[in-house]
Amino acid sequence: MEKLQPVLDFFLNHQKLLGYSTVSLLTAGSERVFSVVVFQCPCNSWNMLYGGVFLLIPALILFLLGLLLSARSWKVLTGCCSKGRPCRCPHGSRLQHHLRVLGFVTLGAAVAPFTWIAVALLGGSFYECTATGIPILQRYMCKSKGEECITSLLKVPCLSTSSPEEMEILTSLRAQSQVFGWILIASVFTVALLSTCIARCRSPVSVLQLAFWKIYLEKERQLFENKAKEHASKLADRNLKSFFESTELEPFQTPSTKAWDNISSLFAFNPKGNYYSMIHKYVSQKSHSESIKSAEGDIYPACLQFVDGANAEVQIL
């Protein structure tokens, strides 16, 4: 077990990067399968619609699936419009933080769609089919050549043997597709690098405290899951025992709805209190009457977005 510890530590320290890499590899593999096995350009007036659907619709589905599977998005939205609780909708700085969290969720969900589009553009098949059906490109490539040129252009993606002129068109379209693909990849990595640098530069804590913070949250998540299972098992055992044996319910202490609501809210960093999670903040301040959701001096650093996602899978999904 000790020999595996460095491997486990590596996965723990780079789980976000490894997760995005896995999603990207699976998406790239799926795109290759689709382009080889499923995609068949019709080579007629349907070219633009057919190619565009294969290029963009799977990306849209992957994006919506990413939003659906994001625990942090449900942490923001759950209960915000429930009946009898009109004050649940955030306002002011908390509203800005909610929108910022949803923005980060959107960026995370966009990894798979961008990967699909980039790999598809590098392959070129979808773009070749789509481009030959776009009227503007048709008029540009067939300038003063008549309708026969447009008809021939639509069939270019399907030709196994092409004339030098048709091969030149096909090569040009493939080059355009690959250039757009590399531009998209470079743009995504540039934005990711700049946003990471800006977030780290504005961090209110040091790099070593960030490392400790992530270790603490991982341990808290593991213990929370174990304690939740143990507590739920005891509660279920008490209820079933009372049901089958027709006995009075024994007293059982369990967190209130307000307590669950407090620890499920989004994390806000405050220099006055050194708290590492909402559970940590709640147990430290539960004897006080004021709400732990917001306080004077709260800030929402982008580099601490991982705090809201630490227990989200256990708490929400």
C-alpha positions as CSV (number, residue, x, y, z in Angstrom):
1,M,0.0,0.0,0.0
2,E,2.9,2.3,0.8
3,K,4.3,1.9,-2.8
4,L,0.9,3.0,-4.2
5,Q,0.8,6.2,-2.0
6,P,2.8,8.4,-4.4
7,V,0.4,7.4,-7.2
8,L,-2.6,8.2,-5.0
9,D,-1.0,11.5,-4.1
10,F,-0.4,12.3,-7.7
11,F,-4.0,11.6,-8.6
12,L,-5.2,13.7,-5.6
13,N,-3.1,16.7,-6.5
14,H,-4.0,16.6,-10.2
15,Q,-7.5,15.2,-10.2
16,K,-9.0,18.2,-12.0
17,L,-6.4,18.1,-14.8
18,L,-6.7,14.4,-15.1
19,G,-10.5,14.6,-15.2
20,Y,-10.4,17.2,-18.0
21,S,-7.8,15.1,-19.8
22,T,-9.9,11.9,-19.6
23,V,-13.0,13.8,-20.8
24,S,-11.0,15.2,-23.8
25,L,-9.5,11.8,-24.7
26,L,-13.0,10.1,-24.6
27,T,-14.5,12.9,-26.6
28,A,-11.7,12.8,-29.2
29,G,-12.1,9.0,-29.5
30,S,-15.9,9.3,-29.9
31,E,-15.4,11.9,-32.6
32,R,-13.1,9.6,-34.6
33,V,-15.6,6.8,-34.4
34,F,-18.4,9.0,-35.6
35,S,-16.4,10.4,-38.5
36,V,-15.3,7.0,-39.7
37,V,-18.3,4.8,-38.9
38,V,-21.4,7.0,-38.9
39,F,-20.7,10.1,-41.0
40,Q,-21.5,9.9,-44.7
41,C,-21.7,13.2,-46.5
42,P,-24.8,13.2,-48.8
43,C,-22.9,15.3,-51.4
44,N,-26.0,17.2,-52.5
45,S,-28.0,20.2,-51.3
46,W,-28.0,18.7,-47.8
47,N,-24.2,19.1,-47.3
48,M,-24.3,22.3,-45.2
49,L,-27.1,21.1,-42.8
50,Y,-25.7,17.5,-42.5
51,G,-22.1,18.5,-41.9
52,G,-23.1,21.4,-39.6
53,V,-25.3,19.0,-37.5
54,F,-22.4,16.5,-37.0
55,L,-20.0,19.4,-36.2
56,L,-22.2,21.3,-33.7
57,I,-25.0,19.2,-32.4
58,P,-22.8,16.6,-30.6
59,A,-20.9,19.5,-29.1
60,L,-24.2,21.0,-27.8
61,I,-25.2,17.7,-26.3
62,L,-21.9,17.3,-24.6
63,F,-22.2,20.8,-23.2
64,L,-25.7,20.2,-21.8
65,L,-24.5,16.9,-20.4
66,G,-21.6,18.7,-18.7
67,L,-24.0,21.1,-17.1
68,L,-26.3,18.3,-16.0
69,L,-23.5,16.3,-14.4
70,S,-21.9,19.4,-12.7
71,A,-22.6,19.1,-8.9
72,R,-21.7,22.8,-8.4
73,S,-24.5,24.0,-10.7
74,W,-27.1,22.1,-8.7
75,K,-25.6,23.4,-5.5
76,V,-26.4,26.9,-6.7
77,L,-29.8,26.1,-8.1
78,T,-31.3,23.7,-5.6
79,G,-34.0,25.3,-3.6
80,C,-33.5,28.8,-5.0
81,C,-37.1,29.1,-6.2
82,S,-38.9,26.8,-3.7
83,K,-42.4,27.7,-2.4
84,G,-42.6,29.5,0.8
85,R,-39.0,30.6,0.7
86,P,-39.0,33.8,-1.4
87,C,-35.8,35.1,0.2
88,R,-33.7,32.2,-1.1
89,C,-32.8,34.1,-4.3
90,P,-29.4,35.7,-3.8
91,H,-28.8,39.4,-4.2
92,G,-25.9,41.8,-4.2
93,S,-22.5,40.3,-3.8
94,R,-23.9,36.8,-3.3
95,L,-25.8,37.1,-6.6
96,Q,-22.5,38.0,-8.3
97,H,-20.8,35.0,-6.7
98,H,-23.6,32.7,-7.8
99,L,-23.3,34.0,-11.4
100,R,-19.5,33.6,-11.2
101,V,-19.8,30.0,-10.0
102,L,-22.2,29.3,-12.9
103,G,-19.7,30.9,-15.2
104,F,-17.0,28.5,-14.0
105,V,-19.4,25.6,-14.3
106,T,-20.1,26.7,-17.9
107,L,-16.4,26.8,-18.7
108,G,-15.9,23.4,-17.2
109,A,-18.8,22.0,-19.2
110,A,-17.3,23.5,-22.4
111,V,-14.2,21.3,-22.3
112,A,-15.8,18.4,-24.1
113,P,-17.6,20.5,-26.7
114,F,-14.5,22.4,-27.6
115,T,-12.6,19.1,-27.8
116,W,-15.2,17.7,-30.2
117,I,-15.1,20.7,-32.5
118,A,-11.3,21.0,-32.4
119,V,-10.8,17.3,-33.3
120,A,-13.5,17.4,-35.9
121,L,-11.8,20.5,-37.5
122,L,-8.4,18.8,-37.5
123,G,-9.9,15.7,-39.2
124,G,-11.6,17.9,-41.8
125,S,-14.4,15.6,-42.9
126,F,-17.3,17.5,-41.3
127,Y,-15.9,20.9,-42.4
128,E,-15.4,19.7,-46.0
129,C,-19.0,18.5,-46.2
130,T,-20.4,21.7,-44.6
131,A,-18.3,24.2,-46.6
132,T,-19.2,22.7,-50.0
133,G,-22.9,23.4,-49.1
134,I,-22.5,27.1,-48.0
135,P,-23.8,29.4,-50.7
136,I,-21.2,32.1,-50.1
137,L,-18.3,29.7,-50.5
138,Q,-20.0,28.1,-53.5
139,R,-20.2,31.5,-55.2
140,Y,-16.6,32.3,-54.3
141,M,-15.2,29.0,-55.6
142,C,-17.5,28.9,-58.7
143,K,-17.2,32.5,-59.7
144,S,-18.3,32.8,-63.4
145,K,-18.4,29.1,-63.8
146,G,-22.1,28.4,-63.8
147,E,-24.4,25.9,-62.0
148,E,-22.4,22.9,-63.1
149,C,-19.5,24.0,-61.0
150,I,-21.8,24.2,-57.9
151,T,-23.1,20.7,-58.6
152,S,-19.6,19.4,-58.9
153,L,-18.5,21.2,-55.8
154,L,-21.2,19.4,-53.8
155,K,-19.9,16.0,-54.9
156,V,-16.2,16.8,-54.1
157,P,-16.2,15.3,-50.5
158,C,-17.5,11.9,-52.0
159,L,-15.1,11.5,-54.9
160,S,-12.6,8.7,-54.6
161,T,-10.7,9.8,-57.7
162,S,-10.6,13.6,-58.3
163,S,-9.3,15.8,-61.0
164,P,-6.4,18.2,-60.2
165,E,-8.9,21.1,-59.8
166,E,-11.2,19.1,-57.5
167,M,-8.2,17.8,-55.5
168,E,-7.0,21.4,-55.1
169,I,-10.5,22.4,-53.7
170,L,-10.5,19.5,-51.3
171,T,-6.9,20.2,-50.1
172,S,-7.8,23.9,-49.6
173,L,-10.9,23.0,-47.6
174,R,-9.0,20.6,-45.4
175,A,-6.3,23.2,-44.8
176,Q,-8.9,25.7,-43.8
177,S,-10.5,23.2,-41.4
178,Q,-7.1,22.4,-39.8
179,V,-6.1,26.0,-39.4
180,F,-9.4,26.8,-37.7
181,G,-8.9,23.8,-35.4
182,W,-5.5,24.9,-34.3
183,I,-6.7,28.4,-33.8
184,L,-9.5,27.1,-31.6
185,I,-7.0,24.9,-29.6
186,A,-4.5,27.8,-29.1
187,S,-7.3,30.2,-28.1
188,V,-8.7,27.8,-25.5
189,F,-5.2,27.2,-23.9
190,T,-4.4,30.9,-24.0
191,V,-7.7,31.8,-22.2
192,A,-7.1,28.9,-19.7
193,L,-3.5,30.1,-18.9
194,L,-4.5,33.7,-18.5
195,S,-7.5,33.0,-16.3
196,T,-5.4,30.7,-14.1
197,C,-2.6,33.2,-13.8
198,I,-5.0,36.0,-12.9
199,A,-6.8,33.8,-10.3
200,R,-3.5,32.8,-8.7
201,C,-2.2,36.4,-8.7
202,R,-5.3,37.5,-6.8
203,S,-5.2,34.6,-4.3
204,P,-5.6,35.8,-0.6
205,V,-3.6,32.7,0.6
206,S,-0.2,31.3,-0.1
207,V,0.5,28.3,-2.4
208,L,1.3,26.0,0.6
209,Q,-2.0,26.9,2.3
210,L,-3.8,26.2,-0.9
211,A,-2.1,22.7,-1.0
212,F,-3.1,22.1,2.6
213,W,-6.6,23.3,1.9
214,K,-7.1,20.8,-0.9
215,I,-5.8,18.0,1.4
216,Y,-8.2,19.0,4.2
217,L,-11.2,19.1,1.8
218,E,-10.4,15.6,0.5
219,K,-10.2,14.2,4.0
220,E,-13.4,16.0,5.0
221,R,-15.2,14.6,2.0
222,Q,-14.1,11.1,2.8
223,L,-15.1,11.4,6.5
224,F,-18.3,13.1,5.6
225,E,-19.3,10.3,3.3
226,N,-18.5,7.7,6.0
227,K,-20.2,9.6,8.7
228,A,-23.3,10.2,6.6
229,K,-23.6,6.4,5.8
230,E,-23.1,5.5,9.4
231,H,-25.7,8.1,10.6
232,A,-28.2,7.1,7.9
233,S,-27.7,3.4,8.8
234,K,-28.4,4.1,12.5
235,L,-31.5,6.2,11.7
236,A,-32.9,3.6,9.3
237,D,-32.2,0.9,11.9
238,R,-34.1,2.8,14.6
239,N,-37.1,3.5,12.3
240,L,-37.3,-0.1,11.1
241,K,-36.9,-1.5,14.6
242,S,-39.8,0.7,15.8
243,F,-41.9,-0.3,12.8
244,F,-41.5,-4.1,13.0
245,E,-41.4,-4.3,16.8
246,S,-44.2,-1.7,17.4
247,T,-42.2,0.2,19.9
248,E,-41.9,3.9,20.7
249,L,-39.2,5.8,18.7
250,E,-36.0,6.3,20.6
251,P,-34.6,9.9,20.7
252,F,-32.2,10.4,17.8
253,Q,-30.2,13.6,17.1
254,T,-29.9,14.5,13.5
255,P,-29.0,17.8,11.8
256,S,-31.9,20.2,11.2
257,T,-33.0,21.5,7.8
258,K,-31.4,24.8,8.6
259,A,-28.1,23.2,9.4
260,W,-28.2,21.3,6.1
261,D,-29.1,24.6,4.4
262,N,-26.1,26.4,5.9
263,I,-23.5,23.8,5.0
264,S,-24.9,23.6,1.5
265,S,-24.5,27.3,0.7
266,L,-21.6,28.6,-1.4
267,F,-18.3,29.2,0.4
268,A,-17.1,32.8,1.1
269,F,-13.6,33.6,2.2
270,N,-13.2,36.0,5.1
271,P,-9.8,37.1,6.3
272,K,-11.2,37.4,9.9
273,G,-12.0,33.7,10.1
274,N,-9.7,30.9,9.0
275,Y,-12.4,28.4,7.8
276,Y,-11.7,25.7,5.2
277,S,-15.3,24.7,4.3
278,M,-18.9,25.5,5.1
279,I,-19.0,22.6,7.6
280,H,-15.9,24.1,9.3
281,K,-17.5,27.5,9.4
282,Y,-20.9,26.2,10.7
283,V,-19.5,24.1,13.6
284,S,-17.3,27.1,14.6
285,Q,-20.2,29.6,14.6
286,K,-23.3,27.5,15.3
287,S,-23.5,29.0,18.8
288,H,-23.9,32.4,17.3
289,S,-27.2,33.7,16.1
290,E,-26.1,35.4,12.9
291,S,-26.2,33.6,9.5
292,I,-23.0,32.0,8.3
293,K,-23.9,32.5,4.6
294,S,-22.6,36.1,4.5
295,A,-20.7,38.4,6.7
296,E,-18.9,41.8,6.4
297,G,-15.6,41.4,4.6
298,D,-16.6,38.3,2.6
299,I,-14.7,37.9,-0.7
300,Y,-15.0,35.2,-3.4
301,P,-11.6,34.6,-4.9
302,A,-11.6,32.6,-8.2
303,C,-8.7,30.4,-6.9
304,L,-11.0,29.0,-4.2
305,Q,-13.7,27.8,-6.5
306,F,-12.6,24.2,-5.7
307,V,-14.1,24.6,-2.1
308,D,-17.6,24.6,-3.4
309,G,-17.0,21.4,-5.5
310,A,-15.3,19.5,-2.7
311,N,-18.4,17.9,-1.0
312,A,-20.8,18.7,-3.8
313,E,-21.0,15.2,-5.2
314,V,-21.7,13.7,-1.8
315,Q,-24.2,16.4,-0.8
316,I,-26.1,16.8,-4.0
317,L,-25.8,13.7,-6.3
